[in-house]
Amino acid sequence: MTNVHAVVSRLGPAERTILAELAAGEPPFAVHRRAALSSTLRYLEGGRGSPVVLLHGRGNAATTWFPLLPELARRHRVIAVDLPGFGHASSPPFEGGGFEEGLRFFADPVEELLLELDLGDAALVGHSLGGLVAAEIALRRRARPRKLVLIGAMGVGPVMTAWSRAYFRAPPERLRRVLGEALFRRIRPPQPTPRGERLAALHGELYAVPDGRVAPVAAFDALFPAVGPVPHRLSRLGEIDAETLVLWGERDDVFPAPLGIAAAAAIPRATLRLVPLGHAPHLEDPALVVPELIEFLTPGAGP
């Protein structure tokens, strides 16, 4: 029998408010939990139409997509998933290893969830770590996503900035607990907008967990060394057979824009879109990014 690890985390006030707004919205979003291999994954679901699965970045959660969810769900069935160990998803302990083991830790349960929910052909939209997971699922071909969107994706090239390596190795969960909210915001200042403040409050809650998310942090650290070359999938991107949108911030300070350019050149049916933003353009300026996503995700639209 599979040993499924339970979810014991609790919602903070910022996330509770976001979920209440999404539940009362049009269309409404519901919260679900489902066992997938040895993890229990939480996901948000709303809307009707062709399915789109959203995979967040390191340390975030399905609720991080809240600025995009209502608009996307007016045209699609949208499923936003907590990656194993992050958000309010559980995970087994990470047994150690390198890049391949760390990637399996995150990709295996998500792939299993997609197949169990009959979402093997759903469009996949992944940001940062979620982009690497989406690309890996497309490469395995157990699931066959009809379209793929990579936003500032991890693991598509051999570069990661020194600043981001130091920040993630700290890691941010420890920094948030040790420094407190005010000092942590100096390291990671929010955008001076109401949306930026809400995202900062949500990120603060997700980072300030008592156990520091030991397993997913260890698995994430296995994806890149503290120094030296960064493992990547660049040489295999040519195997991706889905229509792909590579969306990258020109000011990305985690994975520089040339990585996105090279990834788009390597994927046979890819379109590159560079925007004058940073590592999370979909959260920095949803009004700019959402129309790009809707246009690309519309059935029949291509690169």
N, C-alpha and C positions, 0 to 999 in steps of 0.2 A: 504494500500500500504506500502511495506517495506521502511523504511527510510534508504537509502543508503548514507553513509558518504563519501564525495569526498576526493580524494588524492590531496594534495596541495604541497607536497615536491618537491624539485628540485635536479637534479643530480649534484654531485660534480665532479671535474675534474678526480679524480682517477676512479670513477665508470663509468664516460662517456667513458674513454679510454678502460676500460675492456669490456663494452658493444660493442664498435666499433670493438674491436678485435674478440669478439665472433660472431658478425654479419658477419664479413669477413672471418671467419674460415671455415673449412671443417670437419664436416658439420656445416652450419651456425645456429646461434641461433636467434630467434625472440622474441620480448618483447610483451606480451599480458596483458590486464587488464580485469577483469570480476567481476561483482557484485556477492557476495555470502552472503546471509542473509543481515545483516546491514553493511557489510564490502565491500570494493573494493580491491581485491587482484591482485597484479602484479605477473606474472610468466614468466619465460624464457623457451623456448621450442626449442629443436633441436634434430636431429637424427631420425632414424627409427629402428623398431624392438619392442621387448616387452617393455612396458612402465615402467619407473622407476621415482618415485616422490621423490625429495630431500627436506627435511625440516630442516632449519638452526636452530642455537641456539639463545639464548636471545641477542637482540640488533644487530643481524647480518641481512643479506639479502640474496636473491637468488644469487646475484653476488658473495657472499663470497665463493661459490663453484667453482669459475672460474678455480682453478688449476686442477680440476677433470673433468670438463664438456666436453672438446673436446674428451678425451679418452673414457669416458662412452658413448658419443653420437655416436661413431663409431660402437657401437654394440646394442644400445638401443634408443628408443624414450625417451628422458630425459626432465622432467618438474621440474624446480626448483622454489619453491613458496616462496614469502614473507609472513611470518606469520602476522596475523592481527596486525596493528599498527606499525610494524617494517619495515625496508627497505622503500619501497614506496607503501606499502599497507595502506589503511585507516582502521579505526575501530570505532565503537560507543564508547561513554564514558563507563568506567567501573563503574558499580553501586555499587560495594563493595561486600564483602563476603569472604569466605575462599577458601580452596583448590578446591572444586568442582566448584565453580563459576569462579575462575581464570582459571581452565582447560577448562571449556566450552567456555570462551572468546576466547581462541586460537583454540580449536579443532573444534567447531561447524562450523565456516566458511570454514575451510580447508576440513572437511568432505563433506560439501555441494558442494564445488568446485569439488572435486573428482567425486561425483555422477553426477553432471551436465555435466562434461566433459567425462563421461563414462569411468572413470579411477578407478572404484571400485575394480578391481582386480589387479591394478598396484602394483608392488613392492614398498614398502615404506622404505626410508633411512632417519633416523632422528638423528641429533646430539643434545645432551644436552636437551634443552627445546623441540626441534623438535623431539627428541627421545621419550619424554613423550607423545607428540601429536600423533606420529605414533602408539605407544603402545595403547593409548586410542582408536584410530580409529579401531585398530584391535580388541580390547576388545568389542566394541559396536556391531560389526558385521553387521552394515548397509552396509559398504564396506567390501570386503573380499580380502585383499591384498594377492597375491600369495606368496610373500616373505617379510620378515621384517628384517631390519638391524638397530640395536641400537648401536650408537657410543657415549660412555660416557653419557648415557641417564639420564635425571633427573627423579625423582619420582619413581624409581624402588626399593628404599630401604630407610631406616630411617636415613641416615647420609648425612650431607653436611658440608664441612669444615668451621671452624670459619672464616678463611681468605675470603673465597668466600661469606659467608653471609655478612660480613662487606663491601666487595667490591660492591656487587650488591645492598645492601641497601643504599649505598652512595648517589645516584647510579652513574654508570660510565658516563652517560650523563651530570650530574652536574659536576663531576670531570673534564671532558674534557673541558667544558665551563669555569670553574673557574680557572683551572690550566694552560690551554693552551696546545698546542701540545707537547712542549718539556718536561714539567714536567709530563704530562700524560704518556709519553713514559717511564719515569723512573718507574712508577707504573706498567705499562704493557709493558715491553721491547719487541720489535719485534725480530724475528729471524734475525741474521746477514746475510741474503741472499737477493737477489733481490725479490724473492717471499715474504719473510717476510716483506720487506719494502713496497711492494705493498699492502699486507694485512693490515699493520699498517695504511697506508694512507687511505684505504677504511674504516677501522673501525673508524678512526678519523672523517671522513666525516659523517658516520652514527650516531655517538654519538653526534656530535656538532650541533644538530638541535635546533633551537630557543625555541621550546615549550617543549623540554625535553621528548617528547613522554609520556605524562602524563598517558593516559589510559593503554597502554600495560605495562608500568612500574608498575602501581598499580596492574594490574592483575597478573603480574609475582610475585610481593611481596606477593600476597595472596597465592601463592603456597608453601611458607615456612615462618615460624616465624623467628623473629630476634634471638630468643633464644629458646631452648627446642626441643622436638621431631619434626622431619620432616615428614609430611604426605607422603604417598607413596602407590603404587599399588602392592607391593610384593606379598600380599596374593592372588591377582587375576591373576598373570602372568601365572598360570597354565591353564587359560582359553584360552590363545592365541593358535590358531590352525594353524598358518602359520609357515612354515620353517623359522627359525630365526638365524641370525648371530649376536652375541653379541661381538662387537669390542671395546676394552678398552685399554687405556694407563696405563701402570704400574705406571707411575708417575703422574697420574691425581690428581691435587691439588684442584679440585672442588668436584667431587664424587669419592672417593677412589676406587681402583681396587676391593677390596672385594665385593663391591656392584654389579659390573659386574659379578663376579663369582657366587654370590647368584642368580642373575637374570637368568643367563644361566642355573643354576641347576633347577630353578623353571619352566622354559618354556619347554614344552614337547619335541619339535623338535628343540632344539637350539644347536648351536655350539659356543663355546667360543674361542675367539682369543685375547690374550694379546700381546701387542706390547710395546717395550721399549721407550714410548713416553708419552706426557702429555694429557691434556684434549681434545685437538683437533688433534688427530693423522692424520686424513685425510688431514689437512692443514699443519701440521708440516713435514710430509714426504709422499706426494702423491705417489711417486714411490714405496713405500712399501705397501701402503694401496689400491691403485687402482687395482692392480692385484688380491688382496683378494676379493674386491667387484665384479670384473668382473667374477671371477671363481664362486662365490656364486650366482650371479644374472643370470647367463646363464640358460636359460630354461632347465629343466631336472636335473640340479645340485641340490644336497641336502646337508644337514649337514653331 
